[in-house]
Amino acid sequence: MDCECAKDIAAQAGQGWSSFQIGTFTVVGYLLYRFSQTLPFLIRWPIRLFCSLTGLSALWSWVSRLVRTIKGIRNFYRLLSRLWRFVVSSSEDDALRSAEPGLRLILLGPTGSGQTSVAHTLLGITDRKSPLTPVMESTKLSAVVNGREVTLIHTPDLLGPSLGDHRRATEALRSLLLVSPGPHAILMTVEAPGSISKEINQDPTRAIQGTIELFGDEVQSYIIPVLTHSGRQQTVDELLDQDKGDLRRAVTLCGQMPELVDIRSDCPLEVQKMTCRQLLGRVTEIKKLRGHFVHELQRRQEHFREDLLTDMSSSLANKLGHM
């Protein structure tokens, strides 16, 4: 009985020693292989000779195959990663190509009518608590809203006397150039009737007439009146019912129903999003019906480009003929 136990213990010890030897040889073989990769070719053969003399050649080959397998798996993973990035980029390009066409807008209104707050609502800017500084020149703003690019021109006080006639005319024409070939709509902001304001010239009819004076008679069907307020609960229909005539004359003049926009700094986000959808929906309707507004400046600009192209083509053709 004691002899059998001794034999079992000896056998287990032998197996443990064999495992230890295999592990040691594996580590030594791997280290030798990695070390040999860093050496010039003429120095590698002594290591290979040493492995042959010590019986490590088979282990060398096994470690070499293992390393090649690992490299193959790594290269295959890199290939899959590149393929995945290609598929993702192609999907994004398809999404951009299938996105709805962009919208071009001009935003104007008398001082104090909440023009900047309306711009924030349209572009999805939720921070209304930062101080609002007056805009001194026509400024181009853009953002991707609900899968389409919205370009908006934020104008200075084009309807008031603060800029002077020459500056007003310059900034009005600059705003048109910034949305070339033309805006799909002009959003004219005025305070809703009944609002308490320290500003003057908040009459929507006078504001629309001033806009037509700046851009011409053809612009009136592209004007959308935007009535700004600070949390009032009345609807547009209720305002029209209570109106003494000014708001109705404005609606008749441009042929567009007004939109109400809450410009409170703490206006709920959901209200802002809903207002943005409604305004952009109105602009999309005008775009489908009438396309974009084209001013005389843009007609002349296009005509000038064609004349310039013709003159330069003739000049270049004559130059090529003498070469």
Secondary structure per residue as TSV (DSSP state, phi and psi in degrees):
chain	resnum	aa	ss	phi	psi
A	1	M	-	360.0	-43.5
A	2	D	H	-67.2	-34.1
A	3	C	H	-65.1	-41.3
A	4	E	H	-64.2	-41.1
A	5	C	H	-63.6	-39.2
A	6	A	H	-64.3	-40.3
A	7	K	H	-63.7	-42.2
A	8	D	H	-62.2	-42.6
A	9	I	H	-64.6	-39.9
A	10	A	H	-65.6	-40.0
A	11	A	H	-64.2	-44.1
A	12	Q	H	-63.0	-38.7
A	13	A	H	-65.0	-39.8
A	14	G	H	-63.5	-42.5
A	15	Q	H	-63.4	-41.7
A	16	G	H	-62.6	-40.3
A	17	W	H	-66.6	-37.9
A	18	S	H	-64.4	-43.4
A	19	S	H	-61.8	-39.9
A	20	F	H	-64.3	-41.2
A	21	Q	H	-64.0	-44.3
A	22	I	H	-61.0	-44.6
A	23	G	H	-61.4	-42.8
A	24	T	H	-63.7	-45.4
A	25	F	H	-62.1	-37.6
A	26	T	H	-63.0	-46.8
A	27	V	H	-63.2	-45.3
A	28	V	H	-62.9	-43.2
A	29	G	H	-62.4	-43.6
A	30	Y	H	-63.7	-45.1
A	31	L	H	-61.8	-41.1
A	32	L	H	-63.6	-42.1
A	33	Y	H	-62.6	-48.2
A	34	R	H	-63.8	-38.5
A	35	F	H	-66.3	-37.7
A	36	S	H	-68.5	-27.0
A	37	Q	H	-67.7	-22.6
A	38	T	T	-88.9	-5.3
A	39	L	S	-101.6	155.0
A	40	P	-	-62.3	160.6
A	41	F	H	-60.9	-39.3
A	42	L	H	-68.3	-18.6
A	43	I	H	-93.7	-13.5
A	44	R	H	-72.4	-31.0
A	45	W	H	-63.6	-31.0
A	46	P	H	-63.9	-34.3
A	47	I	H	-68.1	-41.3
A	48	R	H	-63.2	-39.5
A	49	L	H	-63.8	-40.3
A	50	F	H	-62.2	-42.3
A	51	C	H	-64.7	-36.5
A	52	S	H	-66.2	-41.6
A	53	L	H	-70.6	-31.7
A	54	T	H	-95.0	1.4
A	55	G	T	81.2	18.8
A	56	L	-	-97.0	6.9
A	57	S	H	-61.8	-44.3
A	58	A	H	-62.3	-41.0
A	59	L	H	-65.3	-38.3
A	60	W	H	-58.3	-46.9
A	61	S	H	-64.2	-40.3
A	62	W	H	-64.7	-43.9
A	63	V	H	-64.6	-39.0
A	64	S	H	-61.4	-44.7
A	65	R	H	-64.5	-38.6
A	66	L	H	-62.7	-44.9
A	67	V	H	-64.5	-41.2
A	68	R	H	-64.0	-37.1
A	69	T	H	-63.8	-43.8
A	70	I	H	-63.2	-41.8
A	71	K	H	-62.8	-39.6
A	72	G	H	-63.1	-41.8
A	73	I	H	-63.5	-41.8
A	74	R	H	-63.5	-42.9
A	75	N	H	-65.4	-37.5
A	76	F	H	-65.2	-39.3
A	77	Y	H	-63.9	-41.5
A	78	R	H	-62.8	-40.0
A	79	L	H	-62.4	-43.9
A	80	L	H	-63.0	-38.4
A	81	S	H	-63.4	-43.6
A	82	R	H	-64.2	-40.4
A	83	L	H	-63.2	-40.9
A	84	W	H	-65.2	-42.9
A	85	R	H	-63.0	-36.9
A	86	F	H	-64.7	-43.1
A	87	V	H	-64.2	-42.7
A	88	V	H	-64.8	-44.9
A	89	S	H	-64.1	-37.3
A	90	S	H	-65.0	-39.5
A	91	S	H	-64.2	-40.2
A	92	E	H	-65.8	-40.6
A	93	D	H	-63.0	-41.3
A	94	D	H	-63.0	-38.5
A	95	A	H	-65.4	-39.8
A	96	L	H	-67.1	-40.1
A	97	R	H	-67.0	-32.3
A	98	S	H	-88.4	-2.8
A	99	A	S	-66.7	157.5
A	100	E	-	-67.0	147.9
A	101	P	-	-59.3	152.7
A	102	G	-	-72.6	166.7
A	103	L	E	-122.0	141.5
A	104	R	E	-119.4	127.0
A	105	L	E	-131.9	150.4
A	106	I	E	-117.0	130.1
A	107	L	E	-112.2	122.9
A	108	L	E	-146.3	164.0
A	109	G	-	170.0	165.5
A	110	P	S	-67.2	159.9
A	111	T	T	-57.0	135.2
A	112	G	T	84.6	9.7
A	113	S	S	-90.9	4.4
A	114	G	-	83.2	29.1
A	115	Q	H	-60.9	-45.0
A	116	T	H	-65.7	-39.8
A	117	S	H	-63.8	-38.3
A	118	V	H	-65.5	-39.6
A	119	A	H	-60.8	-43.1
A	120	H	H	-61.3	-40.8
A	121	T	H	-63.4	-43.6
A	122	L	H	-68.6	-32.7
A	123	L	H	-95.2	3.8
A	124	G	T	76.0	22.2
A	125	I	-	-87.2	113.5
A	126	T	-	-89.8	-16.1
A	127	D	-	-83.9	100.4
A	128	R	-	-103.9	3.8
A	129	K	-	-89.6	-9.4
A	130	S	S	-72.7	148.7
A	131	P	-	-62.6	138.7
A	132	L	-	-99.5	117.2
A	133	T	-	-97.7	144.2
A	134	P	-	-61.6	144.8
A	135	V	-	-84.7	128.2
A	136	M	-	-97.7	-16.3
A	137	E	S	-150.5	161.3
A	138	S	-	-60.7	126.7
A	139	T	E	-124.9	134.0
A	140	K	E	-91.3	126.2
A	141	L	E	-124.1	148.5
A	142	S	E	-151.5	153.6
A	143	A	E	-163.2	157.2
A	144	V	E	-92.1	116.7
A	145	V	E	-122.0	119.4
A	146	N	T	53.3	41.7
A	147	G	T	84.4	5.9
A	148	R	E	-136.0	150.0
A	149	E	E	-81.3	130.7
A	150	V	E	-115.1	120.6
A	151	T	E	-108.1	126.5
A	152	L	E	-129.9	132.7
A	153	I	E	-102.6	114.2
A	154	H	E	-90.0	115.9
A	155	T	-	-102.3	156.3
A	156	P	-	-74.4	-164.0
A	157	D	-	-76.6	81.2
A	158	L	T	-77.3	-18.3
A	159	L	T	-101.6	-0.4
A	160	G	S	-112.8	175.9
A	161	P	S	-87.8	-0.1
A	162	S	S	-67.0	-29.7
A	163	L	S	-89.4	-22.9
A	164	G	-	87.4	154.3
A	165	D	H	-62.1	-44.3
A	166	H	H	-63.6	-45.1
A	167	R	H	-67.8	-38.2
A	168	R	H	-61.0	-45.5
A	169	A	H	-63.1	-42.2
A	170	T	H	-62.7	-46.4
A	171	E	H	-70.1	-32.3
A	172	A	H	-63.6	-46.2
A	173	L	H	-69.4	-33.8
A	174	R	H	-63.1	-39.0
A	175	S	H	-62.7	-35.1
A	176	L	H	-68.7	-39.6
A	177	L	H	-65.9	-32.3
A	178	L	H	-71.3	-19.1
A	179	V	T	-117.0	29.2
A	180	S	T	-56.3	138.0
A	181	P	T	-85.0	2.6
A	182	G	-	154.3	154.5
A	183	P	-	-79.2	149.0
A	184	H	S	-81.6	-21.7
A	185	A	E	-162.4	157.1
A	186	I	E	-118.7	117.5
A	187	L	E	-92.4	116.0
A	188	M	E	-105.6	112.8
A	189	T	E	-93.7	132.2
A	190	V	E	-142.7	156.4
A	191	E	E	-69.9	143.2
A	192	A	-	-62.5	146.4
A	193	P	T	-55.5	138.5
A	194	G	T	93.1	-7.7
A	195	S	-	-74.0	143.3
A	196	I	-	-88.1	113.7
A	197	S	-	-134.2	144.6
A	198	K	S	-88.2	-6.9
A	199	E	-	-87.9	157.1
A	200	I	S	-102.7	173.2
A	201	N	-	60.8	48.9
A	202	Q	-	-103.4	22.6
A	203	D	-	-81.3	119.0
A	204	P	H	-62.6	-34.5
A	205	T	H	-65.7	-44.8
A	206	R	H	-65.2	-35.3
A	207	A	H	-66.2	-41.8
A	208	I	H	-67.1	-40.7
A	209	Q	H	-62.9	-39.3
A	210	G	H	-65.2	-36.0
A	211	T	H	-67.1	-42.0
A	212	I	H	-64.8	-37.3
A	213	E	H	-63.0	-36.1
A	214	L	H	-74.6	-43.4
A	215	F	H	-109.9	-9.6
A	216	G	-	103.7	164.5
A	217	D	G	-63.4	-32.7
A	218	E	G	-67.1	-12.9
A	219	V	G	-80.1	-17.1
A	220	Q	G	-62.2	-30.1
A	221	S	G	-79.8	-3.0
A	222	Y	G	-104.6	1.3
A	223	I	E	-88.1	129.7
A	224	I	E	-115.5	114.1
A	225	P	E	-69.0	131.6
A	226	V	E	-116.8	112.7
A	227	L	E	-93.9	115.4
A	228	T	E	-93.7	148.5
A	229	H	E	-153.2	173.6
A	230	S	S	-122.4	64.8
A	231	G	S	91.4	16.8
A	232	R	-	-72.3	155.0
A	233	Q	-	-100.1	-1.7
A	234	Q	-	-75.5	150.7
A	235	T	-	-95.4	172.0
A	236	V	H	-62.6	-41.9
A	237	D	H	-62.0	-39.9
A	238	E	H	-66.4	-37.9
A	239	L	H	-64.5	-39.9
A	240	L	H	-66.4	-37.3
A	241	D	H	-64.4	-36.5
A	242	Q	H	-87.9	-4.9
A	243	D	-	-69.9	145.5
A	244	K	-	-93.9	0.7
A	245	G	S	133.6	-27.9
A	246	D	H	-65.5	-47.2
A	247	L	H	-67.8	-39.7
A	248	R	H	-64.9	-38.1
A	249	R	H	-63.6	-37.4
A	250	A	H	-65.2	-42.1
A	251	V	H	-64.5	-41.1
A	252	T	H	-65.7	-36.4
A	253	L	H	-67.5	-41.8
A	254	C	H	-101.7	-15.7
A	255	G	-	74.3	16.6
A	256	Q	-	-126.0	135.3
A	257	M	-	-70.5	144.2
A	258	P	-	-72.2	162.9
A	259	E	E	-119.0	138.1
A	260	L	E	-92.5	134.6
A	261	V	E	-132.2	124.2
A	262	D	E	-81.7	120.2
A	263	I	-	-108.2	19.1
A	264	R	-	-62.8	146.4
A	265	S	T	-66.1	-27.2
A	266	D	T	-105.7	27.1
A	267	C	-	-61.4	131.9
A	268	P	-	-56.5	144.7
A	269	L	H	-61.4	-39.2
A	270	E	H	-63.8	-36.0
A	271	V	H	-66.2	-41.3
A	272	Q	H	-61.9	-43.7
A	273	K	H	-64.6	-41.7
A	274	M	H	-64.5	-41.7
A	275	T	H	-62.3	-42.0
A	276	C	H	-60.9	-44.7
A	277	R	H	-61.9	-41.4
A	278	Q	H	-65.8	-44.6
A	279	L	H	-65.0	-46.6
A	280	L	H	-67.1	-31.0
A	281	G	H	-64.5	-40.7
A	282	R	H	-63.6	-42.2
A	283	V	H	-63.7	-40.3
A	284	T	H	-62.8	-38.2
A	285	E	H	-61.9	-44.2
A	286	I	H	-64.1	-40.2
A	287	K	H	-61.2	-42.1
A	288	K	H	-67.0	-35.5
A	289	L	H	-81.3	-40.7
A	290	R	H	-125.1	-5.3
A	291	G	-	74.6	-138.7
A	292	H	-	-115.7	156.3
A	293	F	-	-75.0	134.9
A	294	V	-	-119.1	119.1
A	295	H	-	-89.0	161.0
A	296	E	H	-58.7	-34.5
A	297	L	H	-58.8	-42.9
A	298	Q	H	-72.7	-32.1
A	299	R	H	-64.4	-45.6
A	300	R	H	-66.6	-36.8
A	301	Q	H	-62.9	-43.0
A	302	E	H	-66.2	-41.2
A	303	H	H	-63.8	-41.0
A	304	F	H	-63.2	-40.3
A	305	R	H	-62.2	-42.5
A	306	E	H	-64.1	-43.8
A	307	D	H	-62.9	-42.7
A	308	L	H	-63.8	-40.8
A	309	L	H	-62.7	-41.8
A	310	T	H	-63.6	-45.7
A	311	D	H	-63.9	-44.7
A	312	M	H	-69.3	-33.2
A	313	S	H	-65.6	-42.7
A	314	S	H	-64.0	-42.6
A	315	S	H	-63.0	-43.2
A	316	L	H	-67.2	-38.5
A	317	A	H	-63.7	-41.7
A	318	N	H	-64.2	-38.2
A	319	K	H	-64.4	-42.1
A	320	L	H	-67.5	-31.4
A	321	G	H	-69.3	-21.9
A	322	H	T	-96.6	3.6
A	323	M	-	-87.6	360.0
